[in-house]
Amino acid sequence: MTGLPKKAANLTVRADLLEEARARKINLSQTLEVALAAELKKRREVEWLEQNKAAIEAYSRHVEKHGLFSDRYRTFMRED
């Protein structure tokens, strides 16, 4: 996401990785941002699932018992 404010951060990295990344001209800041964004997305998804676990289970039980609202409008058969 360009245009967002940036802030300096001090990090420690294994020396061998840093040397190889520099030799291959890898932009460390960009690489960290992409990896960090992916990790944060994954953790937010896990947190959301945990926070909504009861509602998801309740909805699943409701569908199991009563089916989907749209079932009567289907023009195809479901294979189980």
Backbone as a printed PyTorch tensor [residue, N CA C, xyz], in Angstrom:
tensor([[[  0.8370,  -1.1730,   0.0000],
         [  0.0000,   0.0000,   0.0000],
         [  0.8840,   1.2390,   0.0000]],

        [[  0.9660,   1.8640,  -1.0870],
         [  1.7830,   3.0590,  -1.1710],
         [  1.0190,   4.2560,  -0.6430]],

        [[  1.7560,   5.2700,  -0.2610],
         [  1.1300,   6.4790,   0.2210],
         [  0.8600,   6.4870,   1.7170]],

        [[  0.9470,   5.3580,   2.3490],
         [  0.7350,   5.3070,   3.7960],
         [  2.0200,   5.7170,   4.4990]],

        [[  1.9090,   6.3390,   5.6690],
         [  3.1250,   6.7590,   6.3750],
         [  3.9770,   5.5580,   6.7670]],

        [[  5.2560,   5.7770,   6.7780],
         [  6.1960,   4.7150,   7.1420],
         [  6.9200,   5.1310,   8.4020]],

        [[  7.4180,   4.1480,   9.1130],
         [  8.1320,   4.4060,  10.3490],
         [  9.3550,   3.4990,  10.3860]],

        [[ 10.4750,   4.0500,  10.7850],
         [ 11.7100,   3.2680,  10.8820],
         [ 11.5840,   2.2450,  12.0060]],

        [[ 12.2080,   1.0950,  11.8050],
         [ 12.2140,   0.0430,  12.8190],
         [ 13.5950,  -0.6090,  12.8310]],

        [[ 14.0680,  -0.9020,  14.0030],
         [ 15.3430,  -1.6150,  14.1260],
         [ 15.0530,  -3.1020,  14.2230]],

        [[ 15.6920,  -3.8780,  13.3850],
         [ 15.4750,  -5.3240,  13.3480],
         [ 16.8120,  -6.0430,  13.3920]],

        [[ 16.7650,  -7.2690,  13.8330],
         [ 17.9460,  -8.1130,  13.7240],
         [ 17.6150,  -9.2450,  12.7660]],

        [[ 18.5790,  -9.5390,  11.9240],
         [ 18.4110, -10.5630,  10.8930],
         [ 19.6790, -11.4160,  10.8750]],

        [[ 19.5010, -12.6870,  10.6050],
         [ 20.6790, -13.5490,  10.4790],
         [ 21.6290, -12.9590,   9.4490]],

        [[ 22.8970, -12.9320,   9.7770],
         [ 23.9030, -12.3100,   8.9200],
         [ 23.9440, -12.9360,   7.5280]],

        [[ 23.8450, -14.2570,   7.4480],
         [ 23.9220, -14.9140,   6.1410],
         [ 22.7420, -14.5250,   5.2500]],

        [[ 21.5580, -14.3950,   5.8520],
         [ 20.3880, -13.9980,   5.0690],
         [ 20.5280, -12.5650,   4.5850]],

        [[ 21.0000, -11.6990,   5.4660],
         [ 21.1760, -10.3020,   5.0990],
         [ 22.1880, -10.1560,   3.9690]],

        [[ 23.2950, -10.8560,   4.0630],
         [ 24.3240, -10.7870,   3.0050],
         [ 23.7760, -11.2660,   1.6700]],

        [[ 23.0630, -12.3840,   1.6760],
         [ 22.5180, -12.9070,   0.4240],
         [ 21.4480, -11.9770,  -0.1450]],

        [[ 20.6130, -11.4440,   0.7130],
         [ 19.5720, -10.5160,   0.2550],
         [ 20.2030,  -9.2880,  -0.3740]],

        [[ 21.2320,  -8.7470,   0.2490],
         [ 21.9230,  -7.5810,  -0.3200],
         [ 22.5810,  -7.9360,  -1.6510]],

        [[ 23.1880,  -9.1150,  -1.7250],
         [ 23.8450,  -9.5350,  -2.9570],
         [ 22.8360,  -9.6670,  -4.0980]],

        [[ 21.6140, -10.0420,  -3.7580],
         [ 20.5720, -10.2140,  -4.7760],
         [ 19.7070,  -8.9580,  -4.9240]],

        [[ 20.1430,  -7.8820,  -4.2470],
         [ 19.4530,  -6.5850,  -4.3340],
         [ 17.9670,  -6.6710,  -3.9550]],

        [[ 17.6960,  -7.4150,  -2.9110],
         [ 16.3260,  -7.5360,  -2.4030],
         [ 16.0310,  -6.3380,  -1.5120]],

        [[ 14.9100,  -5.6950,  -1.7550],
         [ 14.4780,  -4.5640,  -0.9460],
         [ 13.9190,  -5.1250,   0.3630]],

        [[ 14.6740,  -4.9560,   1.4300],
         [ 14.2940,  -5.5470,   2.7120],
         [ 13.0020,  -4.9470,   3.2610]],

        [[ 12.8450,  -3.6460,   3.1610],
         [ 11.6360,  -3.0080,   3.6830],
         [ 10.3980,  -3.5180,   2.9630]],

        [[ 10.4680,  -3.5760,   1.6520],
         [  9.3220,  -4.0490,   0.8660],
         [  9.0340,  -5.5150,   1.1630]],

        [[ 10.0770,  -6.3100,   1.2550],
         [  9.9100,  -7.7390,   1.5350],
         [  9.2760,  -7.9480,   2.9050]],

        [[  9.7310,  -7.1960,   3.9000],
         [  9.1550,  -7.3080,   5.2390],
         [  7.6960,  -6.8690,   5.2340]],

        [[  7.3860,  -5.7710,   4.5540],
         [  6.0010,  -5.3000,   4.5060],
         [  5.0770,  -6.3480,   3.9060]],

        [[  5.4880,  -6.9680,   2.8190],
         [  4.6540,  -7.9810,   2.1640],
         [  4.4690,  -9.1890,   3.0810]],

        [[  5.5710,  -9.6610,   3.6780],
         [  5.4910, -10.8240,   4.5700],
         [  4.6810, -10.5060,   5.8180]],

        [[  4.8650,  -9.3170,   6.3640],
         [  4.1390,  -8.9270,   7.5690],
         [  2.6550,  -8.7700,   7.2850]],

        [[  2.3090,  -8.1840,   6.1520],
         [  0.8960,  -8.0440,   5.7730],
         [  0.2400,  -9.4190,   5.6370]],

        [[  0.9410, -10.3680,   5.0210],
         [  0.3990, -11.7200,   4.8480],
         [  0.2070, -12.4100,   6.2030]],

        [[  1.1740, -12.2730,   7.0840],
         [  1.0830, -12.8980,   8.4120],
         [ -0.0480, -12.2750,   9.2250]],

        [[ -0.1920, -10.9540,   9.1620],
         [ -1.2690, -10.2840,   9.8870],
         [ -2.6310, -10.7010,   9.3510]],

        [[ -2.7610, -10.8260,   8.0390],
         [ -4.0200, -11.2670,   7.4270],
         [ -4.3880, -12.6580,   7.9310]],

        [[ -3.4020, -13.5410,   7.9410],
         [ -3.6310, -14.9140,   8.3980],
         [ -4.0790, -14.9250,   9.8660]],

        [[ -3.4250, -14.1330,  10.6960],
         [ -3.7780, -14.1140,  12.1230],
         [ -5.1400, -13.4750,  12.3540]],

        [[ -5.4870, -12.4370,  11.5840],
         [ -6.8210, -11.8300,  11.7200],
         [ -7.8950, -12.8340,  11.3360]],

        [[ -7.6320, -13.6520,  10.3000],
         [ -8.5990, -14.6720,   9.8940],
         [ -8.8020, -15.6940,  10.9980]],

        [[ -7.7160, -16.1360,  11.6160],
         [ -7.8050, -17.1100,  12.7130],
         [ -8.5740, -16.4990,  13.8830]],

        [[ -8.2670, -15.2410,  14.2220],
         [ -8.9700, -14.5620,  15.3090],
         [-10.4570, -14.4180,  14.9990]],

        [[-10.7830, -14.0450,  13.7530],
         [-12.1880, -13.8760,  13.3680],
         [-12.9350, -15.1930,  13.5000]],

        [[-12.3290, -16.2700,  13.0160],
         [-12.9710, -17.5840,  13.1280],
         [-13.2000, -17.9600,  14.5900]],

        [[-12.2210, -17.6810,  15.4410],
         [-12.3660, -17.9980,  16.8650],
         [-13.4620, -17.1370,  17.5010]],

        [[-13.4870, -15.8550,  17.1750],
         [-14.4910, -14.9470,  17.7420],
         [-15.9000, -15.2930,  17.2710]],

        [[-16.0180, -15.8610,  16.0980],
         [-17.3280, -16.1540,  15.5230],
         [-17.6640, -17.6400,  15.5130]],

        [[-16.8800, -18.4290,  16.2160],
         [-17.0450, -19.8800,  16.2380],
         [-18.4510, -20.2970,  16.6740]],

        [[-18.9600, -19.6980,  17.7380],
         [-20.2840, -20.0760,  18.2460],
         [-21.3710, -19.7730,  17.2170]],

        [[-21.2940, -18.6150,  16.5820],
         [-22.2990, -18.2430,  15.5860],
         [-22.2180, -19.1510,  14.3590]],

        [[-21.0080, -19.4780,  13.9350],
         [-20.8330, -20.3690,  12.7780],
         [-21.4100, -21.7470,  13.0830]],

        [[-21.1300, -22.2510,  14.2760],
         [-21.6480, -23.5660,  14.6620],
         [-23.1760, -23.5380,  14.7650]],

        [[-23.7310, -22.4530,  15.3180],
         [-25.1880, -22.3360,  15.4340],
         [-25.8290, -22.2940,  14.0500]],

        [[-25.2340, -21.5470,  13.1430],
         [-25.7620, -21.4700,  11.7780],
         [-25.6860, -22.8330,  11.0970]],

        [[-24.5810, -23.5300,  11.2850],
         [-24.4310, -24.8620,  10.6880],
         [-25.4920, -25.8290,  11.2160]],

        [[-25.7760, -25.7610,  12.5290],
         [-26.8200, -26.6160,  13.1000],
         [-28.1850, -26.2550,  12.5180]],

        [[-28.4370, -24.9620,  12.3520],
         [-29.7030, -24.5090,  11.7790],
         [-29.8720, -25.0300,  10.3480]],

        [[-28.8270, -24.9120,   9.5500],
         [-28.8850, -25.3880,   8.1610],
         [-29.0470, -26.8970,   8.1310]],

        [[-28.3590, -27.5890,   9.0100],
         [-28.4750, -29.0520,   9.0790],
         [-29.9150, -29.4670,   9.3800]],

        [[-30.5540, -28.7390,  10.2820],
         [-31.9050, -29.0770,  10.7040],
         [-32.9730, -28.5910,   9.7160]],

        [[-32.8130, -27.3690,   9.2100],
         [-33.8650, -26.7540,   8.4060],
         [-33.5180, -26.5740,   6.9300]],

        [[-32.2620, -26.8010,   6.5610],
         [-31.8390, -26.5560,   5.1890],
         [-31.6220, -25.0690,   4.9400]],

        [[-31.2730, -24.7390,   3.7250],
         [-31.0550, -23.3470,   3.3490],
         [-32.3530, -22.7100,   2.8870]],

        [[-32.4860, -21.4170,   3.1070],
         [-33.6570, -20.6760,   2.6630],
         [-33.8590, -20.8470,   1.1550]],

        [[-32.7620, -20.8910,   0.4280],
         [-32.8360, -20.9480,  -1.0340],
         [-33.0980, -22.3530,  -1.5820]],

        [[-33.1470, -23.3630,  -0.7290],
         [-33.3310, -24.7390,  -1.2070],
         [-34.5700, -24.8980,  -2.0880]],

        [[-35.6490, -24.2380,  -1.7380],
         [-36.8860, -24.4050,  -2.5120],
         [-36.8140, -23.7570,  -3.9010]],

        [[-35.8180, -22.9020,  -4.0940],
         [-35.6890, -22.2030,  -5.3870],
         [-34.6430, -22.8390,  -6.3060]],

        [[-34.0280, -23.8790,  -5.8610],
         [-32.9930, -24.5320,  -6.6750],
         [-33.5940, -25.1550,  -7.9270]],

        [[-32.8370, -25.0710,  -8.9980],
         [-33.2730, -25.7290, -10.2350],
         [-32.3900, -26.9280, -10.5550]],

        [[-31.5260, -27.2820,  -9.6100],
         [-30.6370, -28.4220,  -9.7720],
         [-30.7070, -29.2650,  -8.5140]],

        [[-30.2480, -30.4830,  -8.6070],
         [-30.2730, -31.3860,  -7.4590],
         [-28.8880, -31.3930,  -6.8060]],

        [[-28.8910, -31.4430,  -5.5100],
         [-27.6340, -31.5170,  -4.7540],
         [-27.2340, -32.9740,  -4.6150]],

        [[-25.9510, -33.2340,  -4.8530],
         [-25.4500, -34.6010,  -4.6740],
         [-24.7990, -34.7020,  -3.2960]],

        [[-25.1950, -35.6810,  -2.5210],
         [-24.6130, -35.8780,  -1.1870],
         [-23.7470, -37.0940,  -1.1330]]])
